[in-house]
Amino acid sequence: MDVRAVAVAGKGLVDPDEPVFAADDEALLRGRSVFETTRVYGGRPFLLDRHLARFAVSSERVRLPLPDRAECERLGELVIDASEEKELALRFYWTGRTLVATAGGIDPDLEAQRARGLRLAVVHWSTGALASAKSMSYAENIGAQDAAIAGGADDALLVGHDLTVLEAPTANVFWREGESLVTPSLQLPILAGVTRGLVLEIVKRETVEGVFPLARLLDADEVFICSSIREVMPVAAVDDKTFDLGPAAHELQHALRRRAAGA
């Protein structure tokens, strides 16, 4: 992420090149920290209340004290106001001793990816105790993503060793079967995505949540992933299986943008 502005609790705005985490912070020593990311549209962070609620839940799960919600909001305003652009990625970090907010640019390639659809590579996955927390111990997730990209894909599709469909490294997954949408249940060790929750609110189709094998996804009529920054992103292929870019992802992307615009 191209960081445009940084604010630190107790300091306010700081130079983006200035170090903000101490060398003995457990965030660096042991990866014990959490983060949260939301998208900013026209200078307004989208679904910030939901993201800050999950930020607190993640903190509890890694046994950190709760971050100061009002301070998060204040730091978020600081970095948004300090950024010339108003279409941004807003991110919060909390280590238990240091609270940081950053504002960065949106990847300019996202719309081109949306137009052609993503290529996903299946990666077998063993989930840990923090799978449902947005912890900064993301090395395994990003390693899986990097392996998929090295193999010519855009991202990974994580499946259990029994081939149960889980999620993408930084996104939730949906697929369409006829007129119905299907997605893995939160009873599985996956992240409760804020955008996933929004999709389930705004979708006008029947939705089914459960535990599903990879073969069922590969037989779908349409596949897409969703996340705060990438929004609703269609999938064109999973390994060698190709998919048409169907109507559900298109409908939901437009509905998400309407909600973000306050419509």
N, C-alpha and C positions, 0 to 999 in steps of 0.2 A: 504494500500500500504506500502510495506517495503521500507522506505526512505533510500537511500544510500548517497545522497549528497544534500546540501541546499545552495543556494546563495541568498543574499539580496542586493537590490540596495543600493549603498552607503557604503556597507560593504564588498561585495564579498562573498567568501565561508565562511560559519560558521559551527560550530559543529551542526550536525543534532538534538542533544538534547537541543540546545540553544533556548530559546524563541525568536520569531521574531516579534510577534504582540503585541502592547501595550494594556494594560488592558482597556484603554478608547477608543480604536479604534472602530468605528461603525461596523466594520466587526464582532466584538465579541458582542457589545452591541445590535445591531439591525440586524445583518446578511446582512448589506449593503456592498457587495463585489462581485467580479466575479472571475471565474477561467477558465482555459482552459487546456485540456489534449491532448497530441499526443503521438504516439508510435515512439520509436527510433529503427531503424534497422541498425545494424552494425555501430553504432555511429552516424548515420545521422537521425535527426528528419524528419518524413514523413509529407509532406504537411504543413510545418510550416507556410508558407505565409498565407494559408487559415485559419489556426487556429488563427494566430495573428490578421487577419482581423476580425474574429468573436469575438475575445477577445475585440477589440475596439467597435464593435457593442453592445456587452453585457454591456460594460461600459457606453455607451450612454444611453441605456435603463434603467439603474438604476441610471442615472444622476451622474455618476462619471466622473472626468476628464479622458481624454484618457491616457492609459499607454504609456510609451516611448518604441516604437517598437524596436529601436536599442538596448536599455538596455535589453529588453526581450531576444533578440538574444544573447547578450553578456552573460547574466546570464545562458541561456540555454547551451551555450558552456561550461561554467565553470562547471556546475554540470555533464554534460556528460563526460567531460575530467577527472573529479575527480572520476568517477565510474569505477570500474574494469570491470564490465560487460558492454556490448555495445548494449544489447537488453533490452530496458528500457521503462518505462512510464515517460514522461516528463510533468510536470505540472507547470502552472503559476498561481499565486494568486495576485490580485490587490484590495486594499482596498480604494484607493484614496490617501493614504499616505504611504503605504508600498507595494513594489513590490517584490515578492519572486518567485524563481524557485526551484523545487525539481526534483530529479531523483530517481525513485524507481524500484524495480524488477517487472517482469511480473508474474502474478499468474501461478504457474506451473500446475494447474488443467485445464487450458483452453483447451489444446489439447485433454484431455480425455473428456471434455464436448463436444467438437466439434465432436468427434467420435461417441458419443451416442446421441447427440442432447439435447437441453434444454427442460425442462418441465416448462410451463408458467401457472400461475393462473390468471384468469380474476379479475381485481380490478376496481370497479366503481370509477370514477375520476371527481372531479370538478377542472378545471384549473383556474389559477390566471393570473394576468396581466403580470407576468414575465415568463410565460410558454415558450416563445421563446427566453429568455435570459439565458445564462449559469451562473446563479447567485449561490452564495454559500448558499442561502436559500433553501437547498435541503432536509430539514427534511421530508417534505411530500413525496417526491419521495422515499427516503430511507425507510421511514416508510411503504410505500406500498410494497417495495421490501422485507423488513423484514417479513411483514405479509404473503407474498406469500411463503417465505422460511419456515416460521413456519408451514405452512400448507402442507409442503412436496414438494413444487415446487422449481425451481432454480431461478425464477424471476417472475415479474408481467407483465401482459399485461393490460395497462390502456385503459379503454373505458369510453366514456361519459355516463351520466345517460340515454341518449337515445340510448345507445349501439353503438354509433359511435366509430370505432377503432381509437385510437390516437397513442400511442407509448409505449415503455417500459420505466421504470424509468430512465435508462441511455443509451438508444439505440433507434434507429428507427426500424420499422417493415416493412417487405415486404412479399408478398406471390405470388405463381405462380398459374395461372389458364391456364391449357394447356401450350401453348408456351409463354404466356404473363406474365409479372410481374406487380403487383399492389401494390401501397403504398399510405398512407394518404398524402393529399396535405398540403403544407406549409401554406395554407390559414387557416388551423386548428391551434389551440393553441398548437403547438408542436415545438420542437427544430429543427432548420435547421442543421442536422448533417453533418459534413464534410465528413464522410465516406458514408453517404447517397448520398451526391452529387457525390462522386467518383463512387459509384455503378451505378448511372444513366448515368455517362460518359462512363464506360467501358462495360456495359451490351450489349450483342448482340441480345437481345430479345426486342420485343415491350414492352413499359412500359406505365402504366396508373396511373395517379395521380388524387385523388378525395376524396370524402367523402363517406365512405363505412360502412355498418352495420357489427356487429360482425358475424352475420350469414354468410355473404359472405366469411369472412376469414375462418370460420369453415368448409366451403365447398371447400376450396382450395386443390390443389394437393401437395403443399409444402409451408412451412412457414419458414422464417428466420429473425433474427434481425442483425443489424450491428452497430458497434461503433468503435472508434479509437483503443481501447485496445483489445477488443474481436474480432475485424475484422468482418468477415462474419460468423455468428454462426447459424447453423441449429436448428430448433425447432422440437422436437419429439412429443410434446403433448401440447394442450391448454385445461386446465381442464381435462375432461374425453375423449376429442377427440384426437386421435393419428394421426400422420402423418409419412409417409415415409421420409427418408432423401434423398431428390431429387437432381437432377443434377444442378439446378441453383445455389444453395449455394456453391456447390463444384467448379463449373466453376468460380464463382465470387471470391471465396477465392484465387484460384490460380492466377487469373488475378490481384487481389490486390497485392499479394506477388510479382508477376512479376513487377508491377509498382514500388513497394517499392524498389526492387533490381535495378531499373533503366532500366529494359528491355523495 
